[in-house]
Amino acid sequence: MFKHLLVAVDGSPLSDTAYRKAIALAQPLQASITAVQVVAHYDVMRLQTAMLRETRERYMQEAYRQAEAYLSTIAQDAAAAGVSCDTACVTGDHIFQAIIDAAESRQCDLIVMASHGRRGVQALLIGSETHKVLTHTAIPVLVYR
């Protein structure tokens, strides 16, 4: 069965549910989890001005600070449940690819993530990182809604 689950999180309430369910799944399997949050690069239409440089650096620092705090909560919840948990905050232009790369590099055998359940035109316009992960990886994906 599954031995190493990658849990992709974004800090949303739905993501909270997904990581808690991943911990509950990992317990009886005696599996470990790696919680990963992807921070998108700060990019304002690729403008390269001195004023944007400081803003970019502050954005990345704050985004990583918030991600690390959130990932720490997940690690604590996993430890309380007796589940081994690593965490990683990664940066990428394409969130779905960063999730897949993280799962592959850590040799995870299941990706767990939430879906925000967008449908119809909204799904077409906004797209779905979950859908992109599903269609671009050979690793099994468990989606919570």
Buried (B, 14 or more C-beta within 10 A) or exposed (E): EBEBBBBBBBBEEBBBEBBBBBBEBBEEBEBBBBBBBBBBEBEEEEEEEEEBEEEBEEBBEEBBEBBEEBBEBBBEBBEEBEBBBBBBBBBBEBBBBBBBBBBBEBEBBBBBBBBBEBEEEEBEEEEBBBBBBBEEBEBEBBBBE
